[in-house]
Amino acid sequence: MSAKQWAGIMEGDESYAGSRSFFRFQQKVQEITGYEHIIPTHQGRAAENILCTLMGGVGKTFVSNTFFDTTRGNIEFTGAEALDFLVPEGKIPGLIAPFKGNMDVEALENYFIQHGTSHIPMCILTITNNSGGGQPVSMENIRATSEICKKYGIPFFLDACRFAENAFFIKKREAGYEDRSMLSIVQEMFSYADGCTMSAKKDALVNIGGFLALKDESLAQSAKNLLIMTEGFPTYGGLAGRDLEAMAQGLDEVLEESYLTYRLRSIEYMGERLQKSGVPMLLPTGGHALYLDAKAFMAHIPVHQFPGIALVNALYLVGGIRGVEIGSLMFGKYDENGHHIAPPMELVRLAIPRRVYTQSHIDYVCEVIEEVYQKRHSYTGYEISYEAPLLRHFTAHLKSITP
Ligand SMILES: Cc1ncc(COP(=O)(O)O)c(C=O)c1O
């Protein structure tokens, strides 16, 4: 966090109700999103949990470009299903395209036509698309998704964790936005939706926090009632006044173009170097992370033996670098015969903490990846020895398969 954010931590108003810090936070989120009802939560998944508890249930289907794992988990926990409609180019790691996080609007509408919409409580567009490589969604696509949802009467939400990174990609890549201010781009993005969930640990630049922001008053009322049971009173929602101050300040700073330039360029720099060494990765590089293409990297390990886990473990053992598998462990399913169904991609995400690393840290990470790539054939696959029924990748135990 910045000096001003830490200063906010010292100045937080800890009144139980009516805290000045809450009003500062509320006003900032209202300014950015244009939504009236702002509900703080202790992090993003708590906002998702409230929304999914209210809107989910057995027989319901939520739709998205790609659900993040906790969103999917919160949906499935209610007995509902979660379906992704990512554009085809988003599933080809090496293909260069400007907006690989886009919703496949045509496929989405076809699904509505074929299956009806009475069982669909909500569409959630993840910007940027974390599980799909930190890839942005264009303004045109946000607008088109919003229009289809309106046409079929389906509430349209943003998973807005990386709204500023997404907006900066729009400014850099989408015609007509190059001279617009960051604030006006962000406001336009939010204007197409009915509400959003937010993990403030991302584009509010804080260590803990989140929120749910809504247009609809009666949904907001129900959400606040649930919040009181799970998170706390609506003016602090599981946080302290100081956290609300830091979030308000962070939401200001995240729209600074110098910060966003540094942010996107750090990842791009890492990608340029690794591409020269032939390391397979998802291209173009994303907003917050570099995603290695584990299926190509560990091509000798079949997907049901978790090539992404083999790569994650190798990076940790060789260089102490902690990444995360986004592939068969995170999103794999079983068919009725217990056989593995793999997701479209096997990725390893190396998310770069904001305002932490220097260029030499990034160079070190690249050296470790290059070393692992050179000895990639020496690594073996894994099998699961313990898994939880939902979000198994957080706590699963795996053992290596010795040849
Ligand atoms: C796209 C997206 N949505 C939701 C979440 C969940 O947020 P939190 O970790 O604050 O619960 C994350 C966290 O990584 C995320 O990247």
The ligand as an SDF file (V2000), in Angstrom:
LIG
                    3D

 16 16  0  0  0  0  0  0  0  0999 V2000
  -11.6190  -12.6520  -10.5060 C   0  0  0  0  0  0  0  0  0  0  0  0
  -11.7050  -12.8900   -9.0290 C   0  0  0  0  0  0  0  0  0  0  0  0
  -12.9020  -12.9530   -8.4330 N   0  0  0  0  0  0  0  0  0  0  0  0
  -13.0190  -13.1790   -7.1100 C   0  0  0  0  0  0  0  0  0  0  0  0
  -11.9110  -13.3620   -6.3110 C   0  0  0  0  0  0  0  0  0  0  0  0
  -12.0960  -13.6480   -4.8370 C   0  0  0  0  0  0  0  0  0  0  0  0
  -11.6610  -12.5860   -4.0700 O   0  0  0  0  0  0  0  0  0  0  0  0
  -11.0950  -12.7800   -2.5880 P   0  0  0  0  0  0  0  0  0  0  0  0
   -9.8130  -13.5100   -2.6890 O   0  0  0  0  0  0  0  0  0  0  0  0
  -10.9270  -11.3790   -2.0830 O   0  0  0  0  0  0  0  0  0  0  0  0
  -12.1110  -13.5420   -1.8150 O   0  0  0  0  0  0  0  0  0  0  0  0
  -10.6440  -13.3100   -6.8830 C   0  0  0  0  0  0  0  0  0  0  0  0
   -9.4480  -13.5370   -6.0530 C   0  0  0  0  0  0  0  0  0  0  0  0
   -8.3820  -13.8670   -6.5080 O   0  0  0  0  0  0  0  0  0  0  0  0
  -10.5340  -13.0650   -8.2810 C   0  0  0  0  0  0  0  0  0  0  0  0
   -9.3490  -12.9950   -8.8970 O   0  0  0  0  0  0  0  0  0  0  0  0
  1  2  1  0
  2  3  1  0
  2 15  2  0
  3  4  2  0
  4  5  1  0
  5  6  1  0
  5 12  2  0
  6  7  1  0
  7  8  1  0
  8  9  2  0
  8 10  1  0
  8 11  1  0
 12 13  1  0
 12 15  1  0
 13 14  2  0
 15 16  1  0
M  END
$$$$
